[in-house]
């Protein structure tokens, strides 16, 4: 593929656009907290609040999933789903 960004942007939803993914990766790769904060501000200035919010959401998603999986509601759901699974 010559233009993977164009290919992705034509097919992916806005929250998974190449600019959002690039912004999230750029922030993630900061060497320390201060650099990550500086990069977050740069991404906000470049992408605007909506796309920057998507980038930040991608960065917090693993922690959000982890916290969700620790809730009683999720555990009950997982147990129910597991009991319905055909072995």
Secondary structure, DSSP 4 states (H G I P E B T S, - for coil): ---HHHHHHHHS-GGG-HHHHHHHHHHHT-SSHHHHHHHHHHHHHHH-HHHHHHHHHHHHHHHHHHHHHTSHHHHHHHHHHHHHS--
